[in-house]
């Protein structure tokens, strides 16, 4: 996903402005936004040239030559979904929208097909005991339980690899030998795998204190018991574009109160809402951190990721959230494991 900084026009822009944006952006496309930053349309190099041939001048407004109904993708769309939108069409760039339909970037389809290897590392926390999944986890760690035809952890690694993230660090503890025997150095899976051994339970962030010298770029941290088809490349670009020290993937969670809720004032009933639904954003267990954030993590102590984000907030570092709307499942209990097995092939198709 490319930044729209050099590609952005407004409804008041001229054809001359469009030529400059298309030239400066070097993508043969410009994105036109409304005052609220939502998408108005796109302009291609061909659109501008045809307008000039039809008698318009460089000082004319672009409004009447904008493609106002372009094919778009969303920041949460997976690689496969984005590519499916371009099949059989001569489309090389798609505007990328967030959940408010604001333009956050442009997806280069050729770059997506190339899947260039990226230097950003991925830390997967796979040392949990999996007590809620016993007896299945008495002899094997939870991330090695099979969903589909492979361990949960293998699906996670394959999904990161699909977006070019091949530098993997596995933080292991409980029955680590099963993980290492299956994955080795990662070469047979097309990735590079390094292992960090926790001698004691350090929490979802504490283990990072053992890796303080391993990161030169922003890096991912993810729990090893999640199945998702999050677009990890868009997630990283969102983090970088917002210049955030830390970004947490969040997911909307709805809870229906099973009773009628009474709104009152000094004992006087004002209204009754029958079984209302409350909506919250919850931690989705996927994070991107900048390397200097590790300095906040105490060494060799239990320390979890929510505490890290709370400490960043206290220091006014302003961590941000990345809403996840695509498939996401935390496999913590038997019913969730069965759900994952029932849904796996329809979601991941392999």
FENFEN-V911152 format. One line per field, one symbol per residue. phi: phi as a letter, one per 20 degrees, with the letter a starting at -180 (. if undefined). A space follows every 10 residues. Layout:
# FENFEN-V911152
phi->???
This chain:
# FENFEN-V911152
phi->.efegedecd fefdffffff ffffflcmbc dddefemffe rccdgfgfff fffeofdfef fegedffecf fccdfeffgf fffffdfmce ddbcfddefe mefdrceeff fffflffdef ecddecdfem ffdfefefdb fgfefecmdb fgffffffff fgdnededdd edbflfffff ffelenffdm cddcddeefb fdnfcgfffe cgdecdcgce cbfecddbdg efffgfffff felefbcdfc cfcdceffcf eeebblnefe acdelfdecc edfemcbcce gffffeeffl cfbdfgffff ffffelelfc dcfddefbbe edcgffffff ffegffedmb
